[in-house]
């Protein structure tokens, strides 16, 4: 069995276990589902290089019907074509601003909230650039996630980094060599979009 097949199998076992823990009323079934989750976490850890107890804690926070997590990222450029990037506190790598969609939020509202929290900026209307999928095991994560990439412009606010960032500034994306997960590809795609916007604005 190849690595992808193994991870697909673990993802299904994990989902069954989490749904079972959330819904079962039988004590013995609960123990079985908890054991399934423990086994899934152990084997995920082998493939993702994360500690098994950390993987299990992540899973236990997401009980119920299991769906992919939704993330939002956005590209904000200055007039010189430099993109706003943060050097993240969690891994010391450079990335586009963004985060996870919370309960009761639209993706658009989630991104605007993240930009305000992370950069003290208010942005205008969002323009969809693309969707990205991270499968289990990719970038050392144990779950599937879908990421929405937006293009937008600053409306107001003064740039200020939050406690989540080591640095925050506009950069030429070509000068950055240490990227968070798949953010390099997103930055390149966003820059191409910015070039098209500038071209049609002339």
Beta strands, then each sheet from edge to edge (+ up, - down):
strand 1: 69-76
strand 2: 83-88
strand 3: 94-100
strand 4: 121-123
strand 5: 127-134
strand 6: 145-152
strand 7: 154-157
strand 8: 165-171
sheet 1: 5+ 6- 1- 3+ 2- 8+
sheet 2: 4+ 7-
end
